[in-house]
Amino acid sequence: MTSDPAPSASAPDSRINTKDGRQYWEAVNAEVDGMLGGFPYVTKVDLQGSKNFLAKMGIGNKEGLRIVQSAMEGGAGIGRITKGLLLHVAEQVDIVEPIAKFTEGLSEVSGVRTVSNIGLEEWTPPPGMQYDLVWTQWCLGHLTDQQVVAYLERCKAALVPETGFIVVKENLNTGIEDLFDDVDSSVTRRDEKFLELFKAAGLRLVKSEIQKGMPKELFPVKTYALR
């Protein structure tokens, strides 16, 4: 284990309040519009970009690509990515999502193995579980830097050796420092910060790319594959 990048009292992530973040999401409608902050039309572009990214990693349901046995989605919300992507490329998917109302009915979806209503900062992999793919998108901003590192370390420990990998897909702030948002008590990190956190978690960057086709008024979105 590497040492955590300890935040100073003035660091943007020091202002993250888990209770405030949960209260924000408890008030959000359990639908795509709510999950995507009023931009539901980006879901098609997002899912297609993610599908293409996985295909470049050799994963998919087309000829020449492989279906993986076990995947996990961290911070799954209503299961938009699980249903729109992961269940097409994985035989079984575990869902981790702290807001229980978002996951109602997901346990009955074919291919969904477990649903855990717990925060990523508290989640630990089930004993003996190994994942071919761990997908975490648009939710690491609710974790402090130290919590992100610890979460990624736990994910890494649960990967299938040699072939398993973690995908992180998040908004990027292009300013000189990470940006705190007091509306939902989250941080939008810089690319440089993500790379620091990945390194601190003992992860190696396998591939990364910017999501194409997103509205210009939104933050850039970047996908990272790690192991």
Steps between C-alpha positions, in 0.01 A plus 500: 500500500626845414457806716180697449521853358386679814287807421564830670216682674474732198492221241174489301432139601520596869162670453323181390223406742356152447173582677442807282575302186257225597229755579543651153458163328208395720312797353579404139247310291587136430514543123763570234431875506573510872813287470644722227417835657245608241698380198333163425586524131869436570430141607509360145833668422639397838402134472622471142833656597534256789411205276765608249756543778439148631522360147849647472579309819374178340168489684162492327228283352617509139718249318862515611414651839450323831214498747630518857361292783476752782470879517423759766356848460589739779260789554250347260206732559195356321715250312524704181846365417433151635193460279630699205852358485627259763230234467584482130867423567491313833317188613442635851510849647516611863356844575622736772287811559435684828157644407255212544213653300718505188552124509139390549429211266859456384547177693233344277679594177648195330876496543506721809652283773499727804392851595680668791362829633824635641738783419817432304704625794349219713482222240727200521503214246324180612752241626649304213331713234700581188386742232599511135376859483427769759320804357475827693355807329395848609515431872863517622447874544308420819807335653801677647838431340586257780168320460553470123843342552366257762202406278724437200735289712205281601389477137850400393512226764179352354612495135556177308882479478660603170177559305267696729490878497335805648329766291460850641296748295470849643460868423823700483565851621741679268584773752807523720345309791216262579158665516263458794125516433296584808172407327566126529814512718733356238833576337583508128862397475774584252652230281829543687326430832341180371839377382647575843220306672536203266872487571441526874263202475770295328318494167648514151328696224425264211298732278318833515297717267274804497132430437399646165169664417422656838337846510759778514331661799580194714830394654724280285457132586794259508509122524792318663574126494720387790642186652 
